[in-house]
Amino acid sequence: MQQKIGRYLLIIFLFTLMLFSKKVDSVLTPIIFEGNNLVTTSDLEDVVGADKAPFYAFWKDDVSKIDIKLRARLNETFVLFYKNEGFYEANVSHAITSEGIKVAIKENRPILIKEIEINSDLDISKEIILIKNTRFRSKDFSVMKKNIRKKLLLEGYCSPELKTKAYLSLEDYSARIVIDLKKKKLCHFGKVNIETNSSSMDNEIIKSRLHFEEGDVFDISKIQESYESLYALDSFDQLNLDYSKKFYNVKPVNIKYKEIGKKIHTRMGIGYATDLKVQAKLYAEYKNFRGNGKKIVFDGLYSSIQKVVETRFFVPYVFSINGYHLDFQNSLGYAEEQDIHEFDERILYNRFYLSHASSDWYNSLGLGLEQIETLNSATNNRTDILIYPFMRLVYDKRDSKLNPKNGLYFSHEMEYGLPYSADSTSYLKYIDELRLMYTPFYDTTFSAVGRIGSIQVYKNNMPESKKFFAGGAFSNRAYGYDRIGITESARKHTPFGGFTLANLSVEANFPLYESFRGAIFSDNTMISDNQGIWEFSNKVLTSAGLGFRYLTPIGPFKIDMGFNVNDTSENAIHFQVGQSF
């Protein structure tokens, strides 16, 4: 009995000791820097992971703190950091004061880059980020070497002779950079070998997603694009494209993968959107349905003004024409809208199409069927049945799909209503969109989106919902979703849709603090009831506004506040996850 009690007391003692030790280890103390001129205090705080209240937490003290246990190696840490920053004779000391840990720094003279000697048979001028007469930083030197190697792999040179040297002199505090590069012969992709223990995925499905073929000039970007295309199938738990081997400038690619284990995924939730108000969502998908990357999706949305139920069936690589593979998708759904326009509607639709995606291009061609029931108290209710072939062409050269900073995006969409009966509506409708993004300095991104569209009706009347409307987070942000009809002046618009559309949005997106960003923007919208004719004079609704963004792994969370510059009573606030550009 006494032994048991003794054990219990020992356990309690050890547990208390652990708690006490943890408490001591976690003690934070303020840290203050003095004497640093060329290196910012925030950079020094980052070196030791200082804990500091974010800029928006105005109710907290603006004091940086570090763990007390870091004190033992504090001087050594900062001396090493200063060497990497080009200060090879910096003096660092610290002392404990009533205010906390006070770090005294004497930076002394930095090493400056006096000469950059380049001997290369490949243009690498854009990769040389070092500049003469600036401070030599080890980080910049490493980034430069990484950029050169990446350039070589992008250009297809996998067997270069590359020598980079930095000669430092503490006598005159100078650095001499020497770069010797011989690109040698081009490398090419070799055979593709696929290894797996799975049996439900045909090799042709895998190969249809690769952005290279045997014999192509090696390009590491093609490897990354192939990864993205394969992962887009949502059929793999593990995937590896190994291109490390090389035989006489030929790089074979060995693909290993493990098919997805959990195939059925569901999610549901309740939220609020500017356009749809309070809404409930249900999403379910069956990935790799019966193998070969097939997918079944169920998507449902319910709100007071909109209800949508849709099922989608996707089949990759149904057939190939001269190496041009085609995927198949069918979308069957039902949608209701009310209190958005002057009319309410119910739509039953079915669209099936073939598509192809490559590095920069996406093409699709299909057939759509719609039964549109328009409910309007001012006029008679009507039901239209439309049968229309449609196409979509996309060229995407943005540097990121989630948060692009440079590049362009172009899309062209067109549909033609077939005159299958005397009562059917025959029409031609198209809409073109161009997005441009450019980040020239200070991480400030300038973006523009231009959109034009036109409808030509050949026979009978066009259903109202097929006409052009504007307004919302992706259009004119001074108005709610699809609230803009035909524009009559810079202040007024009707609730009825038009036959021509022109919309231009411009935005400047700039950093605020860490993942927080701000934006200023202007949106300009014109909708006309004339077919094929744009009338811009005094009929453009112009808005301006401010935005706030927080960057997340799935894209920016955005809040935009816009108002009509000619009538500030027209204003709106929009919440959105994802990029508009």
C-alpha positions as CSV (number, residue, x, y, z in Angstrom):
1,M,0.0,0.0,0.0
2,Q,2.8,2.4,0.9
3,Q,4.6,1.6,-2.4
4,K,1.4,2.4,-4.3
5,I,1.0,5.7,-2.5
6,G,4.7,6.5,-3.1
7,R,4.2,5.8,-6.9
8,Y,1.2,8.1,-7.0
9,L,3.1,10.9,-5.2
10,L,6.0,10.4,-7.6
11,I,3.7,10.7,-10.6
12,I,2.0,13.8,-9.2
13,F,5.5,15.3,-8.5
14,L,6.7,14.6,-12.0
15,F,3.5,15.9,-13.6
16,T,3.8,19.1,-11.5
17,L,7.4,19.5,-12.5
18,M,6.5,19.1,-16.2
19,L,3.8,21.8,-15.9
20,F,6.2,24.1,-14.1
21,S,9.0,23.5,-16.7
22,K,6.6,24.2,-19.5
23,K,5.5,27.4,-17.8
24,V,9.1,28.6,-17.3
25,D,9.9,27.7,-20.9
26,S,7.0,29.8,-22.2
27,V,7.9,33.0,-20.4
28,L,8.0,35.9,-22.8
29,T,10.1,39.0,-22.3
30,P,10.2,42.3,-24.3
31,I,13.1,42.7,-26.8
32,I,14.4,46.1,-27.9
33,F,16.8,46.9,-30.7
34,E,19.2,49.9,-30.8
35,G,21.8,50.9,-33.4
36,N,20.3,49.1,-36.4
37,N,20.1,51.5,-39.4
38,L,20.2,49.5,-42.7
39,V,18.5,46.4,-41.3
40,T,14.9,47.0,-40.2
41,T,13.7,46.1,-36.7
42,S,10.9,43.9,-38.2
43,D,13.6,41.8,-40.0
44,L,15.5,41.4,-36.7
45,E,12.3,40.4,-35.0
46,D,11.6,37.8,-37.6
47,V,15.0,36.2,-37.0
48,V,14.1,35.2,-33.5
49,G,10.3,34.7,-34.2
50,A,9.4,37.6,-31.9
51,D,5.7,37.7,-30.8
52,K,4.1,40.9,-31.7
53,A,0.5,42.1,-31.9
54,P,-0.8,42.6,-35.4
55,F,-1.3,46.1,-36.6
56,Y,-5.1,46.0,-36.3
57,A,-5.0,45.0,-32.6
58,F,-4.8,48.5,-31.4
59,W,-6.0,47.5,-27.9
60,K,-2.7,45.5,-27.3
61,D,0.7,46.9,-26.4
62,D,3.0,47.5,-29.4
63,V,5.8,45.5,-27.8
64,S,7.7,42.6,-29.3
65,K,8.5,39.7,-27.1
66,I,10.7,36.6,-27.3
67,D,11.0,33.4,-25.4
68,I,13.5,33.9,-22.5
69,K,15.3,30.6,-23.4
70,L,16.6,32.2,-26.7
71,R,18.8,34.6,-24.7
72,A,21.8,32.1,-24.5
73,R,22.4,32.2,-28.3
74,L,21.1,35.7,-29.1
75,N,24.4,37.4,-30.0
76,E,25.5,34.5,-32.1
77,T,22.2,34.4,-34.0
78,F,22.3,38.1,-34.9
79,V,26.0,38.1,-35.9
80,L,25.3,35.2,-38.3
81,F,22.2,37.0,-39.6
82,Y,24.2,40.2,-40.2
83,K,26.9,38.3,-42.1
84,N,24.2,36.9,-44.4
85,E,23.1,40.5,-44.9
86,G,26.6,41.6,-45.9
87,F,27.8,43.0,-42.6
88,Y,30.9,40.8,-41.8
89,E,32.1,43.0,-39.0
90,A,28.9,43.8,-37.1
91,N,29.1,43.9,-33.3
92,V,26.1,42.6,-31.3
93,S,25.6,42.5,-27.6
94,H,22.6,42.4,-25.3
95,A,21.8,43.1,-21.6
96,I,18.8,42.5,-19.3
97,T,17.2,45.8,-18.3
98,S,14.0,46.7,-16.5
99,E,12.4,47.2,-20.0
100,G,13.4,43.7,-21.2
101,I,16.3,42.4,-23.3
102,K,18.0,45.3,-24.9
103,V,20.1,44.4,-28.0
104,A,22.9,46.9,-28.9
105,I,24.0,46.7,-32.6
106,K,26.8,48.3,-34.4
107,E,26.4,47.4,-38.1
108,N,29.7,48.9,-39.3
109,R,30.6,48.9,-43.0
110,P,28.8,46.5,-45.3
111,I,30.2,44.5,-48.2
112,L,29.3,46.2,-51.6
113,I,29.1,44.5,-55.0
114,K,31.8,46.1,-57.1
115,E,31.9,43.8,-60.1
116,I,29.7,41.2,-61.8
117,E,31.5,39.2,-64.4
118,I,29.3,37.0,-66.7
119,N,30.6,34.5,-69.2
120,S,27.5,32.7,-70.6
121,D,26.3,31.4,-74.0
122,L,22.7,31.8,-72.8
123,D,20.9,35.1,-72.0
124,I,20.5,35.1,-68.2
125,S,20.3,38.9,-67.8
126,K,16.8,38.7,-66.2
127,E,18.0,36.1,-63.7
128,I,20.8,38.3,-62.4
129,I,19.1,40.1,-59.5
130,L,22.4,41.3,-58.0
131,I,23.2,45.0,-58.7
132,K,26.5,46.7,-58.7
133,N,27.2,49.1,-55.8
134,T,24.5,47.5,-53.6
135,R,25.0,45.4,-50.5
136,F,26.0,41.8,-51.0
137,R,23.4,39.5,-49.4
138,S,23.9,35.7,-49.3
139,K,20.1,35.2,-49.8
140,D,20.2,37.2,-53.1
141,F,23.2,35.2,-54.3
142,S,21.3,31.9,-53.6
143,V,18.2,33.1,-55.3
144,M,20.2,34.2,-58.4
145,K,21.7,30.7,-58.7
146,K,18.3,29.1,-58.3
147,N,16.9,31.4,-61.0
148,I,19.6,30.4,-63.4
149,R,19.1,26.7,-62.9
150,K,15.3,27.2,-63.3
151,K,16.0,29.1,-66.6
152,L,18.1,26.3,-67.9
153,L,15.5,23.6,-67.1
154,L,12.8,25.8,-68.7
155,E,14.9,26.2,-71.8
156,G,15.6,22.4,-72.0
157,Y,19.3,22.4,-70.8
158,C,19.7,19.7,-68.2
159,S,23.5,19.1,-68.5
160,P,25.0,22.6,-68.2
161,E,28.4,23.6,-66.7
162,L,27.5,26.3,-64.2
163,K,30.0,27.9,-61.8
164,T,29.0,30.8,-59.6
165,K,31.5,32.4,-57.2
166,A,31.4,35.3,-54.8
167,Y,34.9,36.6,-53.9
168,L,34.7,38.8,-50.8
169,S,37.4,41.2,-49.6
170,L,37.4,42.7,-46.1
171,E,40.2,45.0,-47.1
172,D,38.1,47.3,-49.2
173,Y,34.7,45.8,-48.3
174,S,33.9,44.6,-51.8
175,A,32.4,41.6,-53.5
176,R,33.3,40.3,-57.0
177,I,30.7,38.0,-58.6
178,V,31.8,35.6,-61.3
179,I,29.3,33.5,-63.3
180,D,30.5,31.0,-65.9
181,L,27.9,29.1,-67.8
182,K,28.0,26.7,-70.8
183,K,24.5,25.5,-71.6
184,K,25.7,22.5,-73.7
185,K,23.2,20.4,-75.7
186,L,19.4,20.4,-75.3
187,C,17.7,17.6,-73.4
188,H,14.6,15.8,-74.5
189,F,11.9,13.9,-72.8
190,G,12.4,10.1,-73.0
191,K,10.0,7.2,-72.6
192,V,7.1,7.5,-70.1
193,N,6.8,4.5,-67.8
194,I,3.8,4.1,-65.5
195,E,4.0,2.0,-62.3
196,T,1.1,1.3,-60.0
197,N,-0.6,-1.5,-58.1
198,S,-4.0,-0.2,-59.1
199,S,-6.0,-1.7,-62.0
200,S,-8.9,0.6,-62.5
201,M,-7.0,3.4,-64.3
202,D,-6.0,2.9,-68.0
203,N,-2.5,4.1,-68.9
204,E,-4.1,6.1,-71.8
205,I,-6.0,8.2,-69.3
206,I,-2.7,9.1,-67.5
207,K,-0.9,9.9,-70.8
208,S,-3.8,12.1,-72.0
209,R,-3.1,14.4,-69.1
210,L,0.6,14.8,-69.8
211,H,1.7,18.1,-71.4
212,F,4.7,16.5,-73.1
213,E,5.5,13.6,-75.4
214,E,8.6,11.5,-75.9
215,G,11.1,13.5,-78.0
216,D,9.9,16.9,-77.0
217,V,12.5,19.4,-75.7
218,F,12.7,19.0,-71.9
219,D,10.8,21.8,-70.0
220,I,10.3,21.6,-66.3
221,S,7.1,23.7,-66.6
222,K,5.6,20.9,-68.5
223,I,6.1,18.6,-65.6
224,Q,4.3,21.0,-63.3
225,E,1.4,21.4,-65.8
226,S,1.1,17.6,-66.0
227,Y,0.9,17.4,-62.2
228,E,-1.9,19.9,-62.2
229,S,-3.8,18.1,-65.0
230,L,-3.5,14.7,-63.3
231,Y,-4.5,16.0,-59.9
232,A,-7.5,17.7,-61.5
233,L,-8.9,14.2,-62.1
234,D,-9.4,13.9,-58.3
235,S,-8.4,10.3,-58.5
236,F,-5.1,10.0,-56.7
237,D,-3.9,9.9,-53.1
238,Q,-0.3,9.8,-54.2
239,L,1.3,10.9,-57.4
240,N,5.0,11.2,-58.5
241,L,6.6,12.1,-61.8
242,D,10.2,11.2,-61.5
243,Y,12.5,12.8,-64.1
244,S,15.8,12.6,-62.1
245,K,17.5,10.1,-64.5
246,K,19.3,11.1,-67.6
247,F,20.8,9.1,-70.4
248,Y,22.8,11.0,-73.1
249,N,20.6,14.1,-72.6
250,V,17.4,12.1,-72.7
251,K,15.3,12.2,-69.5
252,P,12.8,9.4,-69.1
253,V,9.8,10.0,-66.9
254,N,8.6,7.4,-64.4
255,I,5.1,7.9,-63.1
256,K,4.0,6.2,-59.9
257,Y,0.6,6.8,-58.4
258,K,-1.9,5.4,-55.8
259,E,-5.6,5.7,-56.6
260,I,-7.8,7.6,-54.2
261,G,-9.1,5.5,-51.3
262,K,-12.0,7.6,-50.0
263,K,-14.1,8.2,-53.1
264,I,-17.3,9.7,-51.8
265,H,-17.1,13.2,-50.3
266,T,-19.9,15.4,-49.1
267,R,-20.2,18.8,-47.5
268,M,-23.0,21.0,-46.4
269,G,-23.3,24.4,-44.8
270,I,-25.3,27.6,-44.2
271,G,-23.9,30.9,-45.1
272,Y,-24.5,34.4,-46.4
273,A,-23.7,35.9,-49.7
274,T,-24.3,39.5,-50.9
275,D,-26.3,38.3,-53.9
276,L,-28.2,35.3,-52.5
277,K,-28.7,36.4,-48.9
278,V,-28.9,33.5,-46.4
279,Q,-28.4,30.3,-48.2
280,A,-28.0,26.6,-47.6
281,K,-25.7,24.4,-49.7
282,L,-25.2,20.7,-50.3
283,Y,-22.4,19.2,-52.3
284,A,-21.6,15.6,-52.9
285,E,-19.2,13.9,-55.3
286,Y,-18.2,10.4,-56.2
287,K,-14.5,10.5,-57.4
288,N,-13.0,7.9,-59.7
289,F,-16.5,6.4,-60.2
290,R,-15.8,2.8,-61.5
291,G,-12.3,3.8,-62.4
292,N,-10.6,5.8,-65.2
293,G,-11.2,9.2,-63.5
294,K,-15.0,9.3,-64.0
295,K,-16.8,11.6,-61.5
296,I,-20.4,12.1,-60.5
297,V,-21.4,15.4,-58.7
298,F,-24.5,16.6,-57.0
299,D,-24.8,20.3,-56.3
300,G,-27.7,21.9,-54.5
301,L,-28.4,25.5,-53.3
302,Y,-31.4,26.9,-51.5
303,S,-32.1,30.5,-50.6
304,S,-35.1,32.8,-50.5
305,I,-34.4,34.1,-54.0
306,Q,-32.7,31.2,-55.8
307,K,-32.9,27.4,-55.8
308,V,-30.6,25.2,-57.8
309,V,-30.3,21.4,-58.1
310,E,-27.7,20.0,-60.6
311,T,-26.0,16.7,-61.3
312,R,-22.9,16.4,-63.4
313,F,-21.2,13.4,-64.9
314,F,-17.7,13.6,-66.2
315,V,-15.8,11.1,-68.3
316,P,-12.1,11.8,-69.2
317,Y,-10.7,10.8,-72.6
318,V,-13.7,9.3,-74.4
319,F,-11.7,9.3,-77.6
320,S,-8.8,10.9,-79.4
321,I,-8.3,12.4,-82.8
322,N,-4.6,12.5,-83.9
323,G,-3.5,12.7,-80.3
324,Y,-6.1,15.4,-79.5
325,H,-8.0,13.8,-76.6
326,L,-11.6,14.8,-75.7
327,D,-13.4,14.6,-72.4
328,F,-17.2,14.3,-72.0
329,Q,-19.5,16.0,-69.4
330,N,-23.2,16.1,-69.0
331,S,-25.0,18.7,-66.7
332,L,-28.6,18.2,-65.8
333,G,-30.3,20.6,-63.5
334,Y,-33.3,22.7,-62.4
335,A,-33.2,26.3,-61.2
336,E,-35.6,28.8,-59.8
337,E,-35.1,32.6,-59.4
338,Q,-37.5,35.2,-57.8
339,D,-37.2,38.8,-56.6
340,I,-34.0,39.3,-58.6
341,H,-35.6,40.8,-61.8
342,E,-39.0,42.1,-62.7
343,F,-39.8,38.5,-63.6
344,D,-39.4,35.2,-61.9
345,E,-38.4,32.0,-63.7
346,R,-38.1,28.3,-63.6
347,I,-35.5,26.5,-65.8
348,L,-35.0,22.9,-66.6
349,Y,-31.8,22.3,-68.5
350,N,-29.5,19.7,-69.9
351,R,-26.1,20.4,-71.4
352,F,-23.6,17.9,-72.7
353,Y,-20.4,18.7,-74.4
354,L,-16.9,17.5,-75.4
355,S,-13.9,19.4,-74.1
356,H,-10.1,19.5,-74.3
357,A,-7.6,21.2,-72.0
358,S,-3.9,21.8,-72.8
359,S,-1.2,24.0,-71.3
360,D,-2.8,27.3,-72.1
361,W,-6.0,26.4,-73.9
362,Y,-9.4,25.1,-73.0
363,N,-11.9,24.3,-75.8
364,S,-15.4,22.9,-75.5
365,L,-18.3,22.2,-77.9
366,G,-21.7,21.0,-77.0
367,L,-25.5,21.1,-77.2
368,G,-27.8,22.7,-74.7
369,L,-31.6,22.2,-74.1
370,E,-33.6,24.6,-71.9
371,Q,-37.2,24.8,-70.9
372,I,-37.6,28.3,-69.5
373,E,-40.9,29.3,-67.7
374,T,-41.0,33.0,-67.3
375,L,-43.5,34.4,-64.7
376,N,-44.4,38.0,-65.0
377,S,-47.4,39.7,-63.4
378,A,-47.2,42.6,-65.8
379,T,-47.4,40.4,-68.9
380,N,-48.5,36.9,-69.7
381,N,-46.5,34.0,-68.5
382,R,-44.6,32.2,-71.2
383,T,-42.7,29.0,-71.7
384,D,-39.8,28.7,-74.1
385,I,-37.9,25.6,-75.2
386,L,-34.5,26.3,-76.6
387,I,-32.1,24.0,-78.3
388,Y,-28.7,25.5,-79.0
389,P,-25.2,24.3,-79.9
390,F,-22.6,26.2,-78.0
391,M,-18.8,26.6,-77.8
392,R,-16.3,28.1,-75.4
393,L,-12.7,29.0,-76.1
394,V,-10.2,30.0,-73.3
395,Y,-6.6,31.1,-73.5
396,D,-5.1,31.5,-70.1
397,K,-1.5,32.8,-69.5
398,R,-1.9,34.0,-65.9
399,D,0.9,33.2,-63.5
400,S,-1.6,31.8,-61.0
401,K,-5.2,30.7,-61.1
402,L,-5.9,31.5,-57.5
403,N,-4.3,34.9,-57.2
404,P,-2.7,36.1,-60.4
405,K,-0.2,39.0,-60.5
406,N,0.9,39.0,-64.1
407,G,-0.5,37.6,-67.4
408,L,-3.6,37.6,-69.5
409,Y,-6.8,35.6,-69.9
410,F,-9.1,35.6,-72.9
411,S,-12.4,33.7,-73.3
412,H,-15.0,33.6,-76.2
413,E,-18.4,32.0,-75.7
414,M,-21.1,31.6,-78.3
415,E,-24.4,29.9,-78.7
416,Y,-26.9,29.6,-81.5
417,G,-30.6,29.0,-81.0
418,L,-31.9,26.5,-83.5
419,P,-35.1,27.3,-85.4
420,Y,-36.5,23.8,-84.9
421,S,-40.2,24.9,-85.0
422,A,-42.4,27.8,-86.0
423,D,-42.6,28.9,-82.3
424,S,-38.9,28.5,-81.4
425,T,-36.6,31.4,-80.9
426,S,-33.6,31.6,-83.3
427,Y,-30.7,33.7,-82.2
428,L,-26.9,34.2,-82.1
429,K,-25.3,35.2,-78.8
430,Y,-21.7,35.7,-77.9
431,I,-19.7,37.3,-75.1
432,D,-15.9,38.0,-75.1
433,E,-13.8,38.7,-72.1
434,L,-10.2,39.9,-71.7
435,R,-8.3,40.1,-68.4
436,L,-4.9,41.7,-68.0
437,M,-2.8,41.7,-64.8
438,Y,0.6,43.5,-64.2
439,T,2.7,43.9,-61.1
440,P,5.5,46.4,-61.9
441,F,6.6,47.4,-58.4
442,Y,6.1,47.3,-54.7
443,D,3.9,44.2,-55.0
444,T,1.1,46.4,-56.4
445,T,-1.0,44.6,-59.0
446,F,-2.9,46.6,-61.7
447,S,-5.7,44.6,-63.3
448,A,-8.3,45.2,-65.9
449,V,-11.3,43.1,-67.2
450,G,-13.1,44.0,-70.4
451,R,-16.3,42.2,-71.4
452,I,-18.4,42.8,-74.5
453,G,-21.4,40.8,-75.7
454,S,-24.1,40.9,-78.4
455,I,-27.3,39.1,-79.2
456,Q,-28.9,39.0,-82.7
457,V,-32.5,37.6,-82.7
458,Y,-33.5,36.1,-86.1
459,K,-37.0,34.7,-85.2
460,N,-39.6,35.2,-82.4
461,N,-38.9,36.8,-79.1
462,M,-35.9,36.2,-76.8
463,P,-36.6,34.9,-73.3
464,E,-35.9,37.8,-70.8
465,S,-33.4,35.8,-68.8
466,K,-31.2,35.1,-71.9
467,K,-30.6,38.8,-72.4
468,F,-27.8,40.8,-70.8
469,F,-27.9,42.1,-67.2
470,A,-25.1,43.4,-65.0
471,G,-24.2,44.2,-61.5
472,G,-22.6,42.3,-58.7
473,A,-19.1,41.2,-57.5
474,F,-18.0,40.2,-61.0
475,S,-19.5,43.2,-62.8
476,N,-20.5,46.6,-61.5
477,R,-19.9,46.7,-57.7
478,A,-22.2,49.6,-57.0
479,Y,-25.2,47.4,-57.6
480,G,-26.5,44.0,-56.6
481,Y,-26.4,40.8,-58.7
482,D,-28.0,41.4,-62.1
483,R,-29.7,44.6,-60.9
484,I,-28.6,46.6,-64.0
485,G,-30.7,46.4,-67.1
486,I,-30.7,48.7,-70.1
487,T,-28.7,51.9,-69.1
488,E,-30.5,55.1,-69.9
489,S,-28.0,57.6,-68.5
490,A,-25.1,57.8,-66.1
491,R,-27.6,57.6,-63.3
492,K,-30.5,55.5,-64.5
493,H,-31.2,52.1,-65.8
494,T,-34.3,49.9,-66.5
495,P,-35.0,46.5,-65.0
496,F,-35.2,44.9,-68.5
497,G,-32.3,43.1,-70.1
498,G,-30.5,44.3,-73.3
499,F,-29.1,42.9,-76.5
500,T,-25.6,44.4,-76.2
501,L,-23.2,44.7,-73.2
502,A,-20.0,46.4,-72.5
503,N,-18.3,46.3,-69.1
504,L,-14.8,47.5,-68.0
505,S,-13.4,47.1,-64.5
506,V,-10.0,48.4,-63.4
507,E,-8.4,47.8,-60.1
508,A,-5.2,48.5,-58.2
509,N,-4.4,45.9,-55.5
510,F,-1.7,46.8,-52.9
511,P,-0.2,45.3,-49.7
512,L,-1.2,46.4,-46.3
513,Y,0.2,44.0,-43.7
514,E,1.4,40.4,-44.3
515,S,-1.6,38.6,-45.8
516,F,-3.9,41.7,-45.8
517,R,-4.3,43.8,-48.9
518,G,-6.2,46.8,-50.0
519,A,-7.7,47.8,-53.4
520,I,-9.2,50.7,-55.2
521,F,-11.4,50.1,-58.3
522,S,-13.7,51.5,-60.9
523,D,-16.4,49.7,-62.8
524,N,-18.1,50.9,-66.0
525,T,-21.2,49.3,-67.5
526,M,-23.3,49.9,-70.6
527,I,-26.3,47.8,-71.7
528,S,-28.3,48.7,-74.9
529,D,-31.6,47.4,-76.4
530,N,-30.1,47.8,-79.9
531,Q,-28.9,44.6,-81.5
532,G,-25.3,44.8,-82.6
533,I,-24.8,48.5,-81.8
534,W,-23.0,49.9,-78.7
535,E,-24.0,53.4,-77.6
536,F,-21.6,54.7,-75.0
537,S,-22.4,58.4,-75.0
538,N,-23.9,59.4,-71.6
539,K,-25.2,55.8,-71.0
540,V,-22.4,54.4,-69.0
541,L,-22.9,53.7,-65.3
542,T,-19.5,54.4,-63.6
543,S,-18.8,53.3,-60.1
544,A,-15.8,53.5,-57.8
545,G,-14.9,52.0,-54.5
546,L,-12.5,50.5,-52.0
547,G,-11.8,46.9,-51.3
548,F,-10.2,44.8,-48.6
549,R,-8.5,41.4,-49.2
550,Y,-7.2,38.6,-47.0
551,L,-5.1,36.0,-48.8
552,T,-6.0,32.3,-48.1
553,P,-4.8,29.0,-49.6
554,I,-8.0,28.8,-51.7
555,G,-7.8,32.4,-52.9
556,P,-8.4,35.9,-51.4
557,F,-11.4,36.6,-49.2
558,K,-12.7,39.9,-50.5
559,I,-14.9,42.7,-49.3
560,D,-15.7,45.4,-51.9
561,M,-17.7,48.6,-51.3
562,G,-18.8,50.4,-54.4
563,F,-20.9,53.5,-55.3
564,N,-22.1,55.2,-58.5
565,V,-19.9,58.3,-58.9
566,N,-22.9,60.3,-60.3
567,D,-25.4,59.1,-57.7
568,T,-23.9,57.9,-54.4
569,S,-27.3,56.7,-53.2
570,E,-26.6,53.7,-55.5
571,N,-24.1,51.6,-53.5
572,A,-23.5,48.1,-52.4
573,I,-21.2,45.9,-50.4
574,H,-20.0,42.5,-51.8
575,F,-18.4,39.6,-50.0
576,Q,-16.5,37.0,-52.1
577,V,-14.0,34.2,-51.9
578,G,-11.8,33.9,-55.0
579,Q,-10.3,36.2,-57.6
580,S,-12.2,38.2,-60.2
581,F,-9.2,38.7,-62.5
